[in-house]
């Protein structure tokens, strides 16, 4: 009789223990709050190298799970306690722990929109990415000049200047510098279609030369509809072996430009000084957008060799020096005498004399 009671009692303990354990599991696997509570989202940052126990402790501390131990057991049951991806996650207390675990295992990190404007240099792009905490600025700039790394991207240039396509991207915070660069170079590859590459060959230009010319066009004007006209002037000058005389190329080659281009700067012995050197500069001076690349490939039909700023963001184009001098008088000399700042005028063979205060 005593043995029977003992066995019954033991059975009851096992059953009750099982029920209690089941209820504990149900409790631990339930979300901290219900959807009806409308819990706010929390951004949780999981550092690289974190152990699963550290992640579980963080989630418990942030009140996103009820039990660190139960969460660890849940992960072990799925053999997932070593597969967490670091990064930023947007979670809330109404999520069941299993859902949170699934998000962490899939690496569904938060993505941040980053816009790289057209005409930005590698240095400026590095600044933008660093400001958004996507990449380390110095490492990004270093990689942009790393010849070995560029070869892995299929590029053989002095740097990645001009090859980082300006666009709006979505990156995790942080993302490796190599991954960001590869994404931007790949995007340029999508823009440079087979048709455009064929067109470059028809013009007897390499892709590198197209990007170089497009970058100069990009920096010369912000008016999209006149880019083909700017391109036409440069194409005509190249055919006639007339120096491009583009101020933005000179500025790019100056080691410490202070924002004020002076006559002495036009004599600076830089390979990017298109007042002193005929032909295209050795490489792009910024990242051109699609409009500027298209303009470089499909310039407007014209015989223009000159353009001068009209001080409203657009330019006056001329085919002859006589026409150009009249335009300079109208848009540059008269406004300057009235105290207005003027911009760039381009005239072959005039060098520094063609330049007025300010730059385009």
C-alpha positions as CSV (number, residue, x, y, z in Angstrom):
1,X,0.0,0.0,0.0
2,X,2.8,2.4,0.9
3,X,4.6,1.6,-2.3
4,X,1.4,2.3,-4.3
5,X,1.0,5.7,-2.7
6,X,4.6,6.5,-3.3
7,X,4.2,5.6,-7.0
8,X,1.0,7.7,-7.3
9,X,2.6,10.6,-5.6
10,X,5.6,10.3,-7.9
11,X,3.3,10.2,-10.9
12,X,1.5,13.3,-9.7
13,X,4.8,15.1,-9.2
14,X,5.9,14.2,-12.7
15,X,2.6,15.3,-14.2
16,X,2.4,18.5,-12.3
17,X,6.1,19.2,-13.0
18,X,5.4,18.6,-16.7
19,X,2.4,20.9,-16.7
20,X,4.4,23.5,-14.8
21,X,7.2,23.1,-17.3
22,X,4.9,23.3,-20.2
23,X,3.3,26.5,-18.8
24,X,6.7,28.0,-18.2
25,X,7.7,27.3,-21.8
26,X,4.4,28.8,-23.0
27,X,5.0,31.8,-20.8
28,X,8.6,32.2,-22.0
29,X,7.7,31.7,-25.7
30,X,4.9,34.3,-25.5
31,X,5.6,37.9,-26.4
32,X,6.2,40.4,-23.5
33,X,3.3,42.5,-24.6
34,X,0.3,42.0,-27.0
35,X,-0.3,43.8,-30.2
36,X,-3.2,45.6,-28.5
37,X,-0.6,47.3,-26.3
38,X,0.9,48.9,-29.4
39,X,4.5,48.6,-28.1
40,X,7.0,51.0,-29.7
41,X,9.7,49.7,-31.9
42,X,13.2,49.5,-30.4
43,X,16.5,49.7,-32.3
44,X,18.8,47.0,-30.9
45,X,22.4,47.0,-31.9
46,X,24.2,43.6,-31.8
47,X,28.0,44.2,-31.9
48,X,30.2,42.0,-34.1
49,X,31.6,39.1,-32.1
50,X,28.7,39.0,-29.5
51,X,28.0,35.5,-28.0
52,X,24.4,34.3,-28.1
53,X,24.2,34.5,-24.3
54,X,25.2,38.2,-24.6
55,X,22.5,38.7,-27.2
56,X,19.9,37.0,-25.1
57,X,20.9,39.1,-22.1
58,X,20.6,42.3,-24.2
59,X,17.1,41.3,-25.4
60,X,16.0,40.5,-21.8
61,X,17.4,43.8,-20.6
62,X,15.5,45.7,-23.3
63,X,12.3,43.8,-22.3
64,X,11.9,42.2,-25.7
65,X,11.9,38.7,-24.3
66,X,10.8,37.4,-20.9
67,X,13.6,34.9,-20.2
68,X,17.2,34.9,-21.3
69,X,17.6,31.2,-20.4
70,X,14.4,30.2,-22.3
71,X,15.6,32.1,-25.4
72,X,19.0,30.4,-25.2
73,X,17.2,27.0,-25.0
74,X,15.0,27.9,-28.0
75,X,18.1,28.7,-30.0
76,X,19.8,25.5,-29.0
77,X,16.7,23.5,-30.1
78,X,17.1,25.1,-33.5
79,X,20.9,24.7,-33.5
80,X,21.0,28.4,-34.1
81,X,22.9,29.7,-31.0
82,X,26.0,30.4,-33.1
83,X,24.4,32.0,-36.2
84,X,23.4,35.5,-35.2
85,X,24.3,38.3,-37.6
86,X,25.6,41.5,-36.0
87,X,24.0,44.9,-36.8
88,X,21.0,47.1,-36.1
89,X,17.6,45.4,-35.6
90,X,14.2,47.0,-35.3
91,X,12.2,44.9,-32.8
92,X,9.2,45.3,-30.5
93,X,7.9,43.6,-27.4
94,X,4.8,42.2,-29.2
95,X,7.0,39.9,-31.2
96,X,7.2,36.3,-30.1
97,X,10.7,35.2,-29.2
98,X,10.6,32.7,-32.1
99,X,10.0,35.5,-34.5
100,X,12.8,37.6,-33.0
101,X,15.1,34.6,-33.3
102,X,14.1,34.2,-36.9
103,X,14.9,37.9,-37.7
104,X,18.3,37.6,-36.0
105,X,19.1,34.4,-37.9
106,X,18.1,35.8,-41.2
107,X,20.2,39.0,-40.6
108,X,17.2,41.2,-41.4
109,X,19.1,44.3,-40.2
110,X,17.8,47.9,-40.6
111,X,18.7,49.6,-43.8
112,X,19.4,53.3,-44.0
113,X,18.9,55.4,-47.2
114,X,22.0,57.3,-48.3
115,X,22.0,59.6,-51.2
116,X,25.3,60.3,-53.1
117,X,24.8,63.4,-55.2
118,X,26.0,63.7,-58.7
119,X,29.4,65.4,-59.1
120,X,30.7,64.2,-55.7
121,X,34.4,63.1,-55.4
122,X,35.6,60.0,-53.6
123,X,36.5,62.2,-50.6
124,X,33.0,63.7,-50.5
125,X,31.4,60.3,-50.9
126,X,33.5,59.0,-48.0
127,X,32.3,61.9,-45.9
128,X,28.6,61.2,-46.6
129,X,29.0,57.5,-45.8
130,X,30.9,58.3,-42.6
131,X,28.2,60.8,-41.5
132,X,25.6,58.1,-41.9
133,X,27.8,55.7,-39.9
134,X,27.9,53.3,-42.8
135,X,31.7,53.1,-43.4
136,X,35.0,54.3,-42.0
137,X,36.1,57.4,-43.9
138,X,39.8,56.7,-44.0
139,X,39.4,53.0,-44.9
140,X,37.0,53.9,-47.7
141,X,39.4,56.5,-49.2
142,X,42.3,54.0,-48.9
143,X,40.4,51.2,-50.7
144,X,39.4,53.7,-53.4
145,X,43.1,53.9,-54.3
146,X,44.0,50.2,-53.7
147,X,45.1,48.8,-57.1
148,X,44.8,45.2,-55.9
149,X,41.2,45.7,-54.7
150,X,40.3,47.5,-57.9
151,X,41.5,44.5,-59.9
152,X,39.0,42.3,-58.1
153,X,36.3,44.7,-59.4
154,X,37.6,44.3,-63.0
155,X,39.0,47.9,-63.0
156,X,42.4,49.1,-64.0
157,X,42.4,52.8,-63.0
158,X,44.5,55.0,-60.8
159,X,41.6,55.3,-58.4
160,X,37.8,54.7,-58.2
161,X,37.2,58.4,-58.9
162,X,34.2,58.5,-61.3
163,X,33.4,54.8,-60.9
164,X,31.2,55.2,-57.7
165,X,27.8,55.8,-59.2
166,X,25.8,58.6,-57.6
167,X,22.4,57.3,-56.5
168,X,20.3,56.6,-53.4
169,X,21.3,53.4,-51.7
170,X,20.1,51.4,-48.7
171,X,22.9,50.1,-46.5
172,X,23.1,48.5,-43.1
173,X,24.9,50.3,-40.4
174,X,27.7,49.5,-40.6
175,X,28.5,47.8,-44.0
176,X,32.0,46.9,-45.0
177,X,33.8,49.4,-47.2
178,X,34.4,46.7,-49.8
179,X,30.7,45.8,-50.0
180,X,29.6,49.5,-50.4
181,X,32.2,50.1,-53.1
182,X,31.2,47.0,-55.0
183,X,27.5,48.0,-54.8
184,X,28.3,51.4,-56.3
185,X,30.6,50.1,-59.0
186,X,28.0,47.4,-59.9
187,X,25.4,50.2,-60.2
188,X,27.6,52.0,-62.7
189,X,27.8,48.8,-64.6
190,X,24.0,48.7,-64.8
191,X,24.0,52.3,-66.1
192,X,26.7,51.8,-68.7
193,X,24.6,49.6,-70.9
194,X,25.9,47.6,-73.9
195,X,24.4,50.2,-76.1
196,X,26.4,53.0,-74.4
197,X,29.6,50.9,-74.5
198,X,29.1,50.3,-78.2
199,X,28.5,54.1,-78.7
200,X,31.8,54.8,-76.8
201,X,33.6,52.6,-79.3
202,X,32.0,54.4,-82.2
203,X,33.5,57.6,-80.7
204,X,36.8,55.9,-80.3
205,X,36.6,56.4,-76.6
206,X,37.2,54.0,-73.7
207,X,34.8,53.8,-70.9
208,X,37.4,55.5,-68.7
209,X,37.5,58.4,-71.2
210,X,33.8,58.6,-71.3
211,X,33.6,58.8,-67.5
212,X,36.3,61.4,-67.5
213,X,34.6,63.6,-70.0
214,X,31.2,63.1,-68.3
215,X,32.7,64.1,-65.0
216,X,33.9,67.4,-66.5
217,X,30.5,68.0,-68.0
218,X,28.9,67.2,-64.6
219,X,31.0,69.8,-62.8
220,X,30.6,72.5,-65.5
221,X,26.8,72.7,-65.3
222,X,23.9,71.8,-63.1
223,X,21.4,72.5,-65.9
224,X,20.5,69.0,-67.3
225,X,19.2,70.3,-70.6
226,X,22.4,72.1,-71.6
227,X,24.8,69.2,-70.8
228,X,24.7,67.9,-74.5
229,X,25.7,71.5,-75.5
230,X,28.6,71.6,-73.0
231,X,29.6,68.1,-74.3
232,X,29.5,69.4,-77.9
233,X,32.0,72.2,-77.1
234,X,34.4,69.8,-75.5
235,X,34.1,67.2,-78.3
236,X,34.7,70.0,-80.9
237,X,37.8,71.2,-78.9
238,X,39.1,67.7,-78.7
239,X,38.8,67.2,-82.4
240,X,40.6,70.4,-83.1
241,X,43.2,69.7,-80.4
242,X,42.3,72.8,-78.5
243,X,42.7,72.7,-74.7
244,X,39.5,72.2,-72.9
245,X,40.3,75.0,-70.4
246,X,37.9,73.7,-67.8
247,X,38.2,75.3,-64.4
248,X,36.8,72.3,-62.5
249,X,39.7,70.2,-63.8
250,X,42.2,72.8,-62.6
251,X,40.5,72.9,-59.2
252,X,40.6,69.1,-58.9
253,X,44.4,69.2,-59.4
254,X,45.0,71.8,-56.8
255,X,46.3,70.4,-53.5
256,X,44.7,73.1,-51.3
257,X,41.9,74.9,-53.1
258,X,40.3,77.6,-50.9
259,X,37.2,78.2,-53.0
260,X,38.7,81.1,-55.0
261,X,40.3,80.2,-58.3
262,X,43.0,82.7,-59.2
263,X,45.0,83.3,-62.4
264,X,48.1,81.8,-60.8
265,X,46.2,78.5,-60.3
266,X,45.7,78.2,-64.1
267,X,49.5,77.9,-64.3
268,X,49.7,75.1,-61.7
269,X,51.6,72.1,-63.3
270,X,49.0,69.5,-62.6
271,X,48.1,66.7,-65.1
272,X,44.5,67.8,-64.5
273,X,45.2,71.4,-65.7
274,X,43.4,71.5,-69.0
275,X,44.6,75.1,-69.6
276,X,48.2,73.8,-69.8
277,X,47.5,70.4,-71.3
278,X,45.5,69.4,-74.4
279,X,43.1,66.5,-74.4
280,X,41.2,64.9,-71.5
281,X,42.6,64.9,-68.0
282,X,44.1,61.5,-66.9
283,X,40.9,60.4,-65.2
284,X,37.5,61.5,-63.9
285,X,37.3,64.4,-61.5
286,X,34.0,63.3,-59.8
287,X,31.2,60.8,-60.1
288,X,29.0,61.7,-63.1
289,X,25.3,60.9,-63.3
290,X,23.5,59.3,-66.2
291,X,22.6,62.6,-67.8
292,X,26.2,63.7,-68.1
293,X,27.3,60.2,-69.3
294,X,24.6,60.3,-72.0
295,X,25.7,63.8,-73.0
296,X,29.4,62.7,-73.3
297,X,28.2,59.9,-75.6
298,X,25.6,61.9,-77.5
299,X,26.7,65.5,-77.7
300,X,24.4,68.1,-79.4
301,X,25.3,68.7,-83.0
302,X,27.0,72.1,-83.2
303,X,30.1,73.9,-84.2
304,X,30.4,75.7,-80.8
305,X,33.8,76.1,-79.3
306,X,33.0,78.5,-76.5
307,X,30.6,79.0,-73.6
308,X,30.3,81.6,-70.9
309,X,28.2,81.7,-67.8
310,X,25.0,83.8,-67.9
311,X,25.1,84.1,-64.1
312,X,21.8,82.2,-63.7
313,X,23.1,78.6,-63.8
314,X,23.1,78.4,-67.6
315,X,25.6,79.3,-70.3
316,X,25.8,81.2,-73.6
317,X,27.3,79.2,-76.4
318,X,29.3,80.6,-79.3
319,X,30.9,79.2,-82.5
320,X,33.3,82.1,-83.1
321,X,35.6,84.2,-81.0
322,X,33.7,87.3,-82.1
323,X,30.4,85.9,-80.8
324,X,32.1,84.8,-77.7
325,X,33.7,88.1,-76.9
326,X,30.3,89.8,-77.3
327,X,28.8,87.2,-74.8
328,X,31.6,87.8,-72.4
329,X,31.0,91.6,-72.6
330,X,27.3,91.1,-72.0
331,X,27.3,88.4,-69.3
332,X,30.7,88.9,-67.6
333,X,32.3,92.3,-67.9
334,X,29.1,94.5,-67.5
335,X,27.8,92.6,-64.5
336,X,31.4,92.6,-63.0
337,X,31.6,96.3,-63.4
338,X,28.3,96.6,-61.5
339,X,29.8,94.6,-58.7
340,X,28.3,91.2,-59.5
341,X,30.4,88.0,-59.3
342,X,30.8,86.2,-62.6
343,X,31.7,82.7,-63.5
344,X,33.7,80.9,-66.1
345,X,34.2,81.8,-69.7
346,X,36.0,79.4,-72.0
347,X,38.0,80.6,-75.0
348,X,40.7,78.5,-76.6
349,X,44.2,80.0,-76.5
350,X,43.3,82.6,-74.0
351,X,44.3,80.8,-70.8
352,X,44.0,82.9,-67.7
353,X,42.8,85.9,-69.7
354,X,39.5,84.0,-70.3
355,X,38.8,83.6,-66.6
356,X,36.9,86.0,-64.5
357,X,36.2,85.9,-60.8
358,X,34.5,82.9,-59.4
359,X,34.3,79.4,-60.9
360,X,31.5,77.4,-62.5
